[in-house]
Amino acid sequence: VSTQSTGDLVTTLYYTAVSPVPGVSHRSVSGERRVNVTDSVTCESRVHSITPTRDQQLEMVGSVVVNNVGYYSVTLQDLNVTQLSLVSDRWKIQGLDCSIPLVVYPGASINIPFKAELTEQQSSYISCVALGGGPLIKSSEDHVLDLYRRSQQCYLTNQEAEDPASIVYKMGLIVFWAGTVSEEGGRTRTLHAQTHTFLSAPLLPSPTQMLSLCLSYQEQWVTDFRTSPLLPVAVTLNMTNCHRGPLTVIVNAITTAGSPDSQKAATTLPFIWSGMVRHRLVLTDHVTKSIDLTAIFTQPGVYNINQIVVEVEGEDGTLHPQVLHSVPLLRVDSL
């Protein structure tokens, strides 16, 4: 929900006398001022797939993109995403393998993958997962829920063409973050806030997810870019055919640096794939194969390595995109 607006802020000062005054219970003074409100942080979320697990449960894979907008004097210098809370009476968010701080630099964005499992209808409809190794924030507290409900009401009001029956399956994602703001006189202060985003998910698995995919690589690196300007990182893509019968698989590793879609890439900084970046192979049923790739990094930062397109080619030539589940972020630090 966008908070960009212009309006009048009315402040009322209410006070009473220390000693009782006959005929006077209180006094009040009001003032009015025009204010402009802009977004410091925006979030966009989406559901990528819903697939059955080995024990026949449904698992949802989604992601949320957090943008540090960076407007002039209110730029958040150090924006840390600390927690995700899913508001749903049917889906429960699962823990993520992410213990490193999720820092979003001014003007940049970061993509955070998450997954959730379908459960029986429950009384507690908020599930949480802490990010960056921090403690959990109690999302059931009154002030958190009050802000969320106000935001949800705004969102539903704007959905004029929405089918009322589908609102039952609407889910809300509360993104908790902390950011440092510089003030006049060189002082700084830390803001703790929440941003809301909403998404829908059908209670049906995706019929086109035919591969089980997994990326493996070392998640944390420390290097000296002054002596070695390029950092190569080995990445292995493991693919298992979960479909009955052979599958023709096409793999494309996407280089984000300098590409026209680099602004849409789900990463804070660009990197480059090196070597053979396009593969075409056939997987027979229940067979696992691996592809070795190399990612090249030229500067420190937090990266989403999930810049790989995997597709299954049907008999009629139709390409069916496959989804990589729960890809941890990669962090590069400089000496």
PAKOLTI-635469 format. One record per residue (C-alpha): residue number from 0; residue in three letters; x, y, z. Coordinates in steps of 0.1 Angstrom, whole numbers, plus 5000, padded with zeros to 4 digits. Layout:
% residues N
NUM ALA X Y Z $
...
% end
This chain:
% residues 335
0 VAL 5000 5000 5000 $
1 SER 5016 5033 4990 $
2 THR 5018 5060 5017 $
3 GLN 5027 5088 4993 $
4 SER 5003 5117 5000 $
5 THR 4998 5153 5009 $
6 GLY 4976 5164 5037 $
7 ASP 4970 5187 5067 $
8 LEU 4983 5176 5100 $
9 VAL 4963 5190 5129 $
10 THR 4979 5190 5164 $
11 THR 4958 5196 5195 $
12 LEU 4974 5205 5229 $
13 TYR 4951 5196 5258 $
14 TYR 4960 5207 5293 $
15 THR 4944 5213 5327 $
16 ALA 4954 5235 5356 $
17 VAL 4975 5221 5385 $
18 SER 4951 5237 5409 $
19 PRO 4914 5235 5402 $
20 VAL 4899 5267 5386 $
21 PRO 4862 5273 5392 $
22 GLY 4843 5270 5360 $
23 VAL 4873 5258 5339 $
24 SER 4879 5221 5333 $
25 HIS 4905 5223 5307 $
26 ARG 4920 5243 5278 $
27 SER 4931 5233 5243 $
28 VAL 4952 5248 5215 $
29 SER 4951 5236 5180 $
30 GLY 4976 5241 5151 $
31 GLU 4975 5230 5114 $
32 ARG 5003 5223 5091 $
33 ARG 5006 5209 5055 $
34 VAL 5028 5179 5053 $
35 ASN 5041 5157 5024 $
36 VAL 5045 5120 5031 $
37 THR 5066 5098 5009 $
38 ASP 5076 5061 5010 $
39 SER 5110 5053 5025 $
40 VAL 5106 5016 5020 $
41 THR 5083 4997 4996 $
42 CYS 5076 4960 4992 $
43 GLU 5062 4938 4965 $
44 SER 5054 4901 4970 $
45 ARG 5044 4872 4948 $
46 VAL 5036 4835 4949 $
47 HIS 5059 4815 4925 $
48 SER 5045 4780 4929 $
49 ILE 5024 4757 4950 $
50 THR 5036 4721 4948 $
51 PRO 5030 4688 4968 $
52 THR 5057 4676 4991 $
53 ARG 5068 4640 4996 $
54 ASP 5043 4635 5024 $
55 GLN 5015 4649 5001 $
56 GLN 5013 4683 5018 $
57 LEU 5011 4715 4998 $
58 GLU 5041 4738 4999 $
59 MET 5041 4774 4987 $
60 VAL 5072 4792 4974 $
61 GLY 5071 4830 4972 $
62 SER 5093 4860 4975 $
63 VAL 5092 4896 4986 $
64 VAL 5112 4925 4971 $
65 VAL 5122 4952 4996 $
66 ASN 5132 4986 4981 $
67 ASN 5151 5012 5000 $
68 VAL 5136 5042 4980 $
69 GLY 5161 5068 4993 $
70 TYR 5143 5101 4993 $
71 TYR 5166 5131 5000 $
72 SER 5169 5139 5037 $
73 VAL 5150 5108 5049 $
74 THR 5173 5083 5032 $
75 LEU 5178 5052 5053 $
76 GLN 5216 5047 5053 $
77 ASP 5215 5012 5068 $
78 LEU 5182 4994 5062 $
79 ASN 5181 4959 5078 $
80 VAL 5152 4935 5071 $
81 THR 5147 4917 5104 $
82 GLN 5116 4896 5102 $
83 LEU 5088 4883 5080 $
84 SER 5053 4876 5094 $
85 LEU 5026 4859 5073 $
86 VAL 4990 4867 5082 $
87 SER 4969 4838 5071 $
88 ASP 4947 4812 5088 $
89 ARG 4957 4785 5063 $
90 TRP 4993 4791 5054 $
91 LYS 5022 4790 5079 $
92 ILE 5056 4805 5069 $
93 GLN 5086 4783 5073 $
94 GLY 5121 4791 5086 $
95 LEU 5147 4803 5061 $
96 ASP 5183 4794 5060 $
97 CYS 5195 4830 5064 $
98 SER 5217 4840 5093 $
99 ILE 5235 4869 5077 $
100 PRO 5222 4905 5080 $
101 LEU 5199 4915 5051 $
102 VAL 5211 4950 5043 $
103 VAL 5195 4971 5016 $
104 TYR 5215 5001 5005 $
105 PRO 5199 5035 4995 $
106 GLY 5183 5032 4960 $
107 ALA 5187 4994 4959 $
108 SER 5165 4964 4965 $
109 ILE 5168 4929 4978 $
110 ASN 5147 4898 4970 $
111 ILE 5139 4876 5000 $
112 PRO 5125 4841 4992 $
113 PHE 5102 4823 5016 $
114 LYS 5081 4792 5017 $
115 ALA 5049 4782 5036 $
116 GLU 5030 4751 5042 $
117 LEU 4992 4746 5041 $
118 THR 4978 4737 5075 $
119 GLU 4944 4731 5090 $
120 GLN 4925 4762 5098 $
121 GLN 4940 4776 5130 $
122 SER 4931 4802 5156 $
123 SER 4966 4817 5156 $
124 TYR 4968 4832 5121 $
125 ILE 5002 4849 5123 $
126 SER 5034 4829 5117 $
127 CYS 5068 4845 5119 $
128 VAL 5104 4839 5109 $
129 ALA 5134 4860 5121 $
130 LEU 5160 4871 5095 $
131 GLY 5196 4880 5100 $
132 GLY 5201 4860 5132 $
133 GLY 5179 4884 5152 $
134 PRO 5152 4876 5178 $
135 LEU 5115 4873 5169 $
136 ILE 5092 4903 5172 $
137 LYS 5058 4896 5187 $
138 SER 5035 4902 5157 $
139 SER 5004 4896 5178 $
140 GLU 5009 4928 5198 $
141 ASP 4980 4954 5195 $
142 HIS 5001 4982 5178 $
143 VAL 5014 4958 5151 $
144 LEU 4980 4944 5143 $
145 ASP 4964 4978 5143 $
146 LEU 4988 4991 5117 $
147 TYR 4983 4960 5096 $
148 ARG 4945 4962 5097 $
149 ARG 4945 4998 5087 $
150 SER 4968 4990 5057 $
151 GLN 4947 4960 5048 $
152 GLN 4915 4981 5048 $
153 CYS 4932 5006 5025 $
154 TYR 4943 4978 5001 $
155 LEU 4909 4961 4999 $
156 THR 4892 4995 4993 $
157 ASN 4914 5000 4963 $
158 GLN 4905 4966 4948 $
159 GLU 4873 4976 4932 $
160 ALA 4872 4948 4907 $
161 GLU 4881 4922 4932 $
162 ASP 4860 4891 4935 $
163 PRO 4848 4891 4972 $
164 ALA 4850 4853 4973 $
165 SER 4887 4854 4966 $
166 ILE 4894 4877 4995 $
167 VAL 4892 4847 5018 $
168 TYR 4925 4835 5003 $
169 LYS 4942 4868 5006 $
170 MET 4974 4867 5027 $
171 GLY 4993 4896 5042 $
172 LEU 5030 4898 5047 $
173 ILE 5044 4921 5074 $
174 VAL 5080 4931 5067 $
175 PHE 5098 4943 5098 $
176 TRP 5129 4965 5093 $
177 ALA 5152 4989 5111 $
178 GLY 5170 5018 5095 $
179 THR 5195 5045 5104 $
180 VAL 5186 5082 5096 $
181 SER 5210 5111 5097 $
182 GLU 5196 5143 5113 $
183 GLU 5208 5179 5115 $
184 GLY 5239 5184 5136 $
185 GLY 5254 5150 5126 $
186 ARG 5232 5131 5149 $
187 THR 5217 5097 5139 $
188 ARG 5187 5077 5151 $
189 THR 5174 5043 5144 $
190 LEU 5139 5037 5131 $
191 HIS 5120 5004 5137 $
192 ALA 5090 5000 5114 $
193 GLN 5069 4976 5094 $
194 THR 5057 4976 5058 $
195 HIS 5028 4956 5045 $
196 THR 5022 4938 5012 $
197 PHE 4994 4915 5001 $
198 LEU 4993 4884 4979 $
199 SER 4969 4856 4968 $
200 ALA 4974 4819 4965 $
201 PRO 4950 4792 4951 $
202 LEU 4948 4760 4972 $
203 LEU 4960 4740 4942 $
204 PRO 4995 4728 4932 $
205 SER 5012 4741 4902 $
206 PRO 5007 4716 4873 $
207 THR 5039 4727 4855 $
208 GLN 5065 4721 4883 $
209 MET 5082 4689 4871 $
210 LEU 5117 4694 4885 $
211 SER 5131 4695 4920 $
212 LEU 5158 4722 4919 $
213 CYS 5186 4731 4943 $
214 LEU 5215 4755 4942 $
215 SER 5246 4748 4963 $
216 TYR 5275 4772 4970 $
217 GLN 5295 4788 4998 $
218 GLU 5273 4816 5012 $
219 GLN 5299 4839 5028 $
220 TRP 5332 4852 5012 $
221 VAL 5359 4876 5023 $
222 THR 5384 4889 4998 $
223 ASP 5406 4919 4990 $
224 PHE 5394 4934 4957 $
225 ARG 5424 4957 4956 $
226 THR 5448 4928 4949 $
227 SER 5422 4905 4932 $
228 PRO 5395 4925 4915 $
229 LEU 5375 4894 4905 $
230 LEU 5360 4868 4929 $
231 PRO 5349 4836 4912 $
232 VAL 5324 4815 4931 $
233 ALA 5315 4779 4922 $
234 VAL 5278 4772 4920 $
235 THR 5262 4738 4914 $
236 LEU 5226 4734 4901 $
237 ASN 5211 4700 4911 $
238 MET 5180 4689 4891 $
239 THR 5158 4659 4898 $
240 ASN 5131 4647 4874 $
241 CYS 5099 4643 4895 $
242 HIS 5078 4637 4864 $
243 ARG 5069 4603 4849 $
244 GLY 5089 4600 4817 $
245 PRO 5119 4618 4803 $
246 LEU 5121 4656 4803 $
247 THR 5141 4680 4780 $
248 VAL 5155 4707 4802 $
249 ILE 5169 4741 4791 $
250 VAL 5191 4761 4816 $
251 ASN 5201 4797 4811 $
252 ALA 5222 4816 4836 $
253 ILE 5214 4853 4833 $
254 THR 5241 4880 4836 $
255 THR 5226 4910 4854 $
256 ALA 5254 4934 4849 $
257 GLY 5245 4959 4822 $
258 SER 5215 4940 4810 $
259 PRO 5183 4960 4801 $
260 ASP 5164 4942 4829 $
261 SER 5191 4948 4856 $
262 GLN 5167 4971 4874 $
263 LYS 5142 4943 4877 $
264 ALA 5168 4917 4888 $
265 ALA 5162 4905 4923 $
266 THR 5196 4914 4937 $
267 THR 5212 4945 4954 $
268 LEU 5242 4945 4931 $
269 PRO 5250 4930 4896 $
270 PHE 5273 4900 4890 $
271 ILE 5284 4880 4860 $
272 TRP 5281 4843 4850 $
273 SER 5312 4830 4834 $
274 GLY 5319 4799 4813 $
275 MET 5291 4778 4797 $
276 VAL 5259 4796 4807 $
277 ARG 5233 4777 4785 $
278 HIS 5227 4740 4787 $
279 ARG 5202 4716 4771 $
280 LEU 5199 4681 4784 $
281 VAL 5175 4652 4789 $
282 LEU 5166 4638 4823 $
283 THR 5149 4604 4826 $
284 ASP 5123 4600 4854 $
285 HIS 5137 4601 4890 $
286 VAL 5172 4609 4878 $
287 THR 5193 4637 4893 $
288 LYS 5219 4656 4873 $
289 SER 5242 4685 4882 $
290 ILE 5254 4715 4863 $
291 ASP 5285 4734 4874 $
292 LEU 5285 4772 4870 $
293 THR 5308 4801 4879 $
294 ALA 5296 4834 4893 $
295 ILE 5320 4864 4891 $
296 PHE 5317 4892 4917 $
297 THR 5336 4926 4915 $
298 GLN 5324 4944 4947 $
299 PRO 5312 4936 4982 $
300 GLY 5275 4932 4989 $
301 VAL 5246 4909 4995 $
302 TYR 5235 4890 4964 $
303 ASN 5206 4869 4953 $
304 ILE 5223 4842 4933 $
305 ASN 5190 4830 4919 $
306 GLN 5195 4845 4884 $
307 ILE 5190 4812 4866 $
308 VAL 5161 4803 4842 $
309 VAL 5152 4766 4841 $
310 GLU 5126 4755 4816 $
311 VAL 5111 4721 4806 $
312 GLU 5104 4718 4769 $
313 GLY 5071 4701 4761 $
314 GLU 5064 4679 4731 $
315 ASP 5047 4708 4713 $
316 GLY 5077 4731 4720 $
317 THR 5060 4749 4748 $
318 LEU 5084 4760 4776 $
319 HIS 5073 4755 4812 $
320 PRO 5093 4776 4837 $
321 GLN 5105 4757 4868 $
322 VAL 5110 4773 4902 $
323 LEU 5141 4773 4924 $
324 HIS 5130 4769 4960 $
325 SER 5145 4787 4990 $
326 VAL 5178 4801 4976 $
327 PRO 5200 4816 5004 $
328 LEU 5216 4850 4999 $
329 LEU 5253 4852 4992 $
330 ARG 5274 4878 5010 $
331 VAL 5308 4891 4999 $
332 ASP 5329 4912 5023 $
333 SER 5361 4931 5015 $
334 LEU 5392 4933 5036 $
% end
